[in-house]
Amino acid sequence: MTKTKTPMTPAAAARIQSANAKQNNGKTPKGSFPAKAQSSAAKNLKKGD
């Protein structure tokens, strides 16, 4: 494993959330990994401003 961290991108978060929603009848529960990924991607976008 590498020690470098790759920031979460909106595209990656969307793929994660989409895959999860397909398995859960279109829903993503609060606090789930896909929800956290989406939040992280949004925070990374703000840092880039």
N, C-alpha and C positions, 0 to 999 in steps of 0.2 A: 504494500500500500504506500501511496505517496503521502507526504506530509503537507503538501500545498493544498490550500482550500480553493475550490472553484466556486465563485458566487452563483447563487441560483438566478437563472434568467427567467423572464416571463414565459418564453417558449417552453422551457423545460418544465416549469410549474404547470403550464396548460396541459402538457402531455400527461403528467402525473395525475392531474385532476380529472382529465378526460377518461383515462383508463380506470380510475376508481369509480367514477360516476357510471360507467358502463356496467360495472359489477354490482352497483347498489341502486339500480332503478333510477338513475339520474340525480342521485343525491350525494352530497359530500358532508359528512357530519362535522360539526364544530370541533376543533381541537385535534382533528385527524392529521395524518402526515400531509395529505394533499393541501389541506387548509393552511398548514404551517409553511409549506413550500410556496404557496401563493403569497402569503404575508412576507416571507423572506425576499421574494422576487420584487415585491413592491418597495420594500425598504432599500434594496440594492439600487433600484431606479432612482430613488430620492437622493442617495449618496452620489450618484453620477451627475446630478444637477450642478 
